[in-house]
Amino acid sequence: MEAPDETRDSTGFLDADLASPQEVLHYLTAIMRGVNPLPQGEDPAGSARPAPSTSERMKAAELLGKRYRLFSETAPQPEALPVIVDDIAGGRQP
């Protein structure tokens, strides 16, 4: 029987079982940097996990880049140039 303070989301998972967005970003950053984010003893297979492979690091970098919109297809819009209107009275007439 679960404690009364444990709440479940719409899919039935306990809120404490779900990774927070900040936790996901920390995990991806650790993988991208080549650090094994799982402390010893937490590997599901029970064996020591080697450092992330190059393909795992590239995928983590890609996901982080997408998160921060580093690869957007739209070019930055140049700032609008000011338009000078010569409407001072007494000026030359064309």
Contacts in CASP RR format, 6 or more apart in sequence:
PFRMAT RR
TARGET T0000
AUTHOR 0000-0000-0000
METHOD contacts of the structure
MODEL  1
MEAPDETRDSTGFLDADLASPQEVLHYLTAIMRGVNPLPQGEDPAGSARP
APSTSERMKAAELLGKRYRLFSETAPQPEALPVIVDDIAGGRQP
2 14 0 8 1.000
6 14 0 8 1.000
6 15 0 8 1.000
6 16 0 8 1.000
7 14 0 8 1.000
7 15 0 8 1.000
8 14 0 8 1.000
8 15 0 8 1.000
9 15 0 8 1.000
9 18 0 8 1.000
19 27 0 8 1.000
25 64 0 8 1.000
25 67 0 8 1.000
26 37 0 8 1.000
27 37 0 8 1.000
28 60 0 8 1.000
28 63 0 8 1.000
28 64 0 8 1.000
29 60 0 8 1.000
29 64 0 8 1.000
30 36 0 8 1.000
30 37 0 8 1.000
31 37 0 8 1.000
31 52 0 8 1.000
31 56 0 8 1.000
31 57 0 8 1.000
31 60 0 8 1.000
32 57 0 8 1.000
32 60 0 8 1.000
32 61 0 8 1.000
32 64 0 8 1.000
33 57 0 8 1.000
34 51 0 8 1.000
34 52 0 8 1.000
34 57 0 8 1.000
35 51 0 8 1.000
35 52 0 8 1.000
36 49 0 8 1.000
36 50 0 8 1.000
36 51 0 8 1.000
36 52 0 8 1.000
38 49 0 8 1.000
40 48 0 8 1.000
43 49 0 8 1.000
52 60 0 8 1.000
65 71 0 8 1.000
END
